[in-house]
Amino acid sequence: MPATTFDAALSDSERFNKRHVLLGNGFSIACRPDTFQYDALLDQATFEGASTDVRGVFDLLGTTDFERVIELLRLAADLCERYASTDPDLAARLRADADIVRTALAHVLAARHPEVPFDIVDEEYAAARAFLTHFERIYTLNYDMLLYWTVMQEMEPQTVRNDGFGNPDDPEADYVVWMPYEKFPNQRLFYLHGGLHLYDSGTELAKITWSRTQVPLITQIRDALDEGRYPLIVTEGSTDEKLTKILHSAYLNHAIRSFATITGCLFVYGLSLAPNDEHLIRRIAENMSLKGVYVSLYGDADSPTNQAIVGRASQLALGRPDRYPLELQFYDAASATVWG
């Protein structure tokens, strides 16, 4: 199936009443490929405390995907428990190593992340904002700060900003809290897998800010990690593990329920529709109010990677009742010029 241009896809989507976007890691990679590609992250990651050479596990599996390694280590632990292992501690060590990989991902993201918003130039922000203005709701799977920095810029064009966070009861607090129903019933920006700037205290979900502390967010994130405080990010390996984490967080649960009820059409940008995101793919397929889906392809549309995306996307429309068809199109990711 040939890929059209982003502008052509936008023009075609005007027949739908609403237009939303789901952002994958390709959104961040398009801005800073040397920072956010998994192979770049793996080069700098450290796995202190692991029971074996974890980097060798990545090599053995032929992957740089942290979430894939986490999933397989946990699967290996489950298999060890099912067999009469001569090493009863092996399953526990495998699970501990999976957690070490999970923690390493957060640390290396914070370590490699651009330091301050000014590391992204105005022309890049303007291009990203122009891209985002086409959508009523923005859903992202990325943990990093690029989307947050983009929407918070005081510049044209205007774009979605309401993420459901506002002033806590304590006006002197150095953070804001999520309160979608009390003051922000029309939340339009959702971090489906959490973010480096979000922290769950048990009684509330806090978002760290620069405006209340005058401390760069990346500095705050690194300090929190050094203190053993882990952000609300879904780095579990399998789709079932991800969904379990989501359903146990009021914020993440609210976000995925919002995603499951969108109407009109959805643009998917920078996402491979891999099996570990099946919990999202299933909600696209089962949403009978969603009439069209536009999926980005990067590079040669006939490449094995893109053909795999086409195959997985094509499954979305299968099994739909005839009266609820889902139209599917593909567009060239580069033609969206997301960062200029």
N, C-alpha and C positions, 0 to 999 in steps of 0.2 A: 504494500500500500504506500503510494508516494506521499511525501510530506509537503505541505503547503507552507506559505510564509505566515509569520505571526500576524501581520496586518490582515491577510486574507482570512485567517481564522477569526480574528476580531470582527471583521465585517460579516462573516457568516453567522457569528454568534448573536448578532443584533436581533435575530428573530426570537431569541429566548428572553424571558422577562427579567432574569437576573444573571449575573456573571460573578463567579467566585474563583479563587486560586488556591492551589495546594503547592507549597514550595518544598522541594527536596534539597539534598546537599548540593546539587548543581547550582543553586542560587548563590551559595557562598563560594563555591569553587570558581564560578564565573568571575567573581570579584578578586579573589586572591588564591589562585590555584596552588601556589607553592606553600600555602598555609593550611588549606582545608582538605586537600586530597589525603586519603587514608595512608598512602605510601609516605607522604611527607610527615604525617603525624607519627607513624611507626618509627621513622628514622630517629625521632627525638624522644620517644617514649621510654620510660624506665619501669621495670617491674620488680621493685624491691620487695623482698620477702617471699617471692615465688619459690615453690618447691623444686622447680626444674628450670631449664632454659626456655622461658616462655617465647622469646623471639624465635627460637628454633621450632616451636609449635606453629607459628605463622608460616615459617619456611616449609615445614612438612606439609601443611595444608595448601600451600601455594596461594596464599591470600594476604592482603593487608587490611582486611575488614575486621575491625575489633569486635563488632557484634557477632559476626560469624564464629570467631574463636571462642567468645563467651558461650555461645549456644552449644558448640561442640564439646567444650570442656564439661559443661553441665550434663550434656547427654552421656558423655563418657562416665561421669560419676554415677548416673542412674544405671548404666549398664553394669558397672562394677558391683553395685548393690544387688543386682539380680543374679549374679554369678557367685559361686563360692570362692571368693578371692582369697589368696594366701596373704594378702596385705589388707587387713580390715580398715586401715587408715587411708587407703588410696582414694576412696570416693570423697572423703572429707578434704583431702589435699587438692583434688581436682576442683572441687567447688570453691575452695579458698583461692586457688589460682585464678578461677573465673572472676572472682570478686576483685582480685588484684588487677586484672586486665581492665575491668570496668572502672576502677578508681584511676588507673593510669590514663584512660581516655580523657577523663575530666581534667586531670593535671596537665596533660600535653596540650589540650585545647586552650586552656588558660595560659599556658606558657608561650604558645606560638601565636596567640591572638593579637591582632593589631592593638597597640597600647591605648590609643585615645581616638575619639571620633574624627579628629582632624587628620588621622592617617589615611582616611578616605577623602578624596578631593571633592569639591562642590560639583564638578561635572559628573562624577560617578553617582553622587546622591541624586542629582537632578534626573539622570537617566533612570535610576531605580524607582524614583518616585513617579516618573511618567509612566513606567510599566505598571506600577501598583494602582494608579488612579483608575484603571479600567475595571477594578474589581470591588464588589460590595463588601465581601468578607475575605480576610486573608488568614489562611491556615498554614502553619509552617511546622516542619519536622526538625528544624535546625536548632541546636542549643546555643549557638554563638550570638554575638551582639549586633551583627550587621543589620538585620531587619529592624531591630529596636532603634539603633542609631539613625537609620534611614528615616523612619516615620517621625522621629522626634526633632528632626531638623526644622528650623524656622525659615522655610524657603518654599517657593513655588516649584511645582504645582502642589496643591493640597492633596493629602491622601489619608487613608484610614489611620486613626491614632488610638481609638478607644479600646484598651486592652483589659478593662474591668478593674484596674487598680486605682486607688485613691487614698486620700488622707485617712490615717487611722484615728482612733479616739484621742490619741496623744499627739497634738500638733507639733510637739518638739521632737518626735521620733525621727530617726535618720533613715526611715524606710517608709514605703506605702504598702497597703494590704489589698488583697483581692476582695472585692465586695460587689459582685455583679448585680445582685438583686436590689440592694438598698439604694445605690446611687448610679449604677451603670447598667441599666437593664438592656441597653443596646450595644453590648460588647461586639466588636467586629474584628478584633485581632486575637488570634488564638495560637498558643504554643502547644501543639498536640503532644509533643514529647518533652515538655518542660523547657527550661533554659538555664544557662549558667547564672543568670541574675535572679533566679527564683529560689526561695528557701521556705521549706515547710517546718513550722515550729510545733506542729501538732494541733494548735488551736486556731492558727491562721496561716495564710500563705503570704509571705512578704516578698516585696520586690525592692532590691537595693537601688539607690538613686545617687546621682551626682549632685543634683540641685540641693539636697538636704545635708550633704556631707562635704562637698567640694573635693572629694577623693575620687579619682578615676575608677570606673566600675571594674576594670580588669584588675586593678590593684586590690580592690575590695574582695573580688572573687579569689584571687591568689592567697590573700590573707586568710580567708575563710577556709580554704583547702588546707593551708598550713596548720590551722587550728583544729582540723578534723571535722569541719562542718561541710557537708556535701550538698550541692545544689539539687533541686528537683529536676532530674533529667532521667529519661527512660533509655537506659543503655542495655537493658536486658536483651538476650540474643534472639530467642524465638518469638513468634507472634503471640503465642499464648502467654509467655512470660511478660511481654510488653502489655498485653491487655489486662493481666492481673494487676500490674503496677498502676495502670491507668484507672482501673475501677476502684482502687483503694485511695485515690486522691480526689477530693471534691472538685478541685480545679480541672484536673485532666479529664475526669468523668464528664464534667459540664462541657468541656471543649469537644470531646468526641461525640457527645449527644448532639451538640450544635452542628457538627460536621455531618452527622447522619441525617439531618433534616433540611439540608439546603435545597433550594429549588432553582429551576432554570438550568444553567450549565456550569461546568467546572473546567478550569484550565489547570493542568498538571504540568509543573515546570521543574526540571532537574531531578526527577525521581524515576528509579528503575522499575518500580512496582515489584520489588523482590518478595519472595515468600515471607520474609520476616516482617513485612508490612501488610500481611493478609488481613489483619484486623481492620485496616483502613480500606483496603480493596473491597472487602466484603460489604462494607457500609456504602460504598459507591454503587455496587451491583444491586443491593437490596433497596436502595432509595428510589421508589417509583415516581417521586416528584422531580427527580433529576432527569432531564431530557437529552442533554448532550455532554460529551466529555472530549476535551482537546488535550492530547498528550504530546509533550515535546520529545524530539529526537535530536541528539547531538552528533554531528558529523554525518558520515555516509549512512543513509537510511537503510541500506542493504547489508550493513555490517552485522556480524553475529550478535553483538550486544543489542543493537537496535531491533533486530528481528525477534530477539527474545522479549523485548519490551512490547513490540507489536503483538506477539502471541499472547502475552499475559493480559494486555489491555483488551484484546479481542474477547477474552473470557468474560469481561464485564457485561456484555450484552446477551450472553447465552443464558437461557432459562427464564428470560423475561416474558411475561404474558404479552400477547400480541398487542393488547391495548396500551401497554406501557413500554414502547420501544426506547432503546437508548442509542442515540447516534454517536458515532465514534470517528474522530479525525485526528491526524497527526500533523504537527507543525515543526519547522526547523528552529531549534532552540537559539541558535546564533542570530537568527533574524529578529528576535525579540530585543536584541541589544540592551539587555537588562542593566548593565553597568556602563553603557556607552560604547 
